[in-house]
């Protein structure tokens, strides 16, 4: 694999999950050491022993999986390893001022004193970007930076990237969003199975052509998928009334939410990041307690629901943060596939682990979901982020849940995998599963959902039913311009 990165350009690197994009950039950043070949910076061969060496040479990287210390504040994370001091001690006030200045300079709204573990995933992504910029990176590598950002935040990031390039800095963007790539990149490098397929100017290509280069054929994009076929709604699976819950910051996150989910329908939850979507998903899966309100979920009370009880009733969950909520990255792929069902066939025979059955079912799922490499014994953390996500989706759908709560299900997936996950969700719907889809991608919500609830500041500000979707009105409700009820 050989690649030139030119000063003062915005280079996009695209390819399927597992194509080697992140691995290549981890070599550039000093996290991986090449077995052969060399990295040259400004014509001088370098051998980075660690990311510190790369940072010293002006190379910064924002990873798809965050490299933050959750119990520290935003400012402490940003200055970690390069802390400002006064009389030999950490000067926290100076650190807060400097980080606030960096945020203001690049257009990010963050509280430097806030603890990272109290932030949304989207805000944590911002902290990673600010951290790299704060350290003066001249070459900034962004690995799927907009995967969890709202459209407004993504537009702002695009502006920041263009401003950096105009100022003479270099940006390398790894992304699966081809329209996004075409909108910002000067040049695009296409990778497939660890090799460079071709390099093209963004102005000289299209999304369809890039898709064909990436996967050998151009699968239909999510926005081009047919609308769900209308079908009669089934029994009521969830009847939630006046839900109230606190967020991680102990402030109200849900403020009187009413929600109904029936069998055989996809219910979309739309909203700008941080308006209660995550907390609602956690209430429905037993991860967050209600402060008031209630109702029923799969025949039982919604109040005091626990994750174990939710799973016993038939709830599946694809969470927003897979590393925190869905997998144990130090375990093997097959062990992760068995999580939650490890005492039942085909993963167990009586009280004993069925090693052969577990491996066979895992092989079937890896093949069905095109997980690469398709090796059940591999440690999960050896897979790319997109392939880890495929494992989670495969496991949850294989359990044939009655209610499936999915949050950002296609985050970090390439176009082929996105189409495949959407097809699986549609099939689950056809088989009678009720699906609650939480996504910051409004196009994804509208492509899949039969009904859409809009959340703003923890309240339902609108409910829309297919085919009467008015995207402009949806956008207004997402910004709180009008409130339907609550």
Secondary structure, DSSP 8 states (H G I E B T S, - for coil): ------TT-EEEEEE-TTSSHHHHHHHHTTSS--SS--EEETTEEE--SSHHHHHHTTEEEE-SS----TTSBHHHHHHTTS--EETTEE-HHHHHHHHHHHHHHHT----TTSBGGGS-HHHHHHHHHHHHHHTT-SEEEEESTTTT--HHHHHHHHHHHHHHHHTT-EEEEE-S-HHHHHHH-SEEEEEETTEEEEEEEGGG--HHHHHHHHHSS----GGGS----------EEEEEEEEEEE-TTSSEEEEEEEEEEETT-EEEEE-STTSSHHHHHHHHTTSS--SEEEEEETTEESTT--HHHHHHHTEEEE-S-HHHHT--TTSBHHHHHHTT-TTSTTSEETTEE-HHHHHHHHHHHHHHTT-SS--TTSBGGGS-HHHHHHHHHHHHHHTT-SEEEEESTTTT--HHHHHHHHHHHHHHHHTT-EEEEE-S-HHHHHHH-SEEEEEETTEEEEEEETT---HHHHHHHHTTS--S--
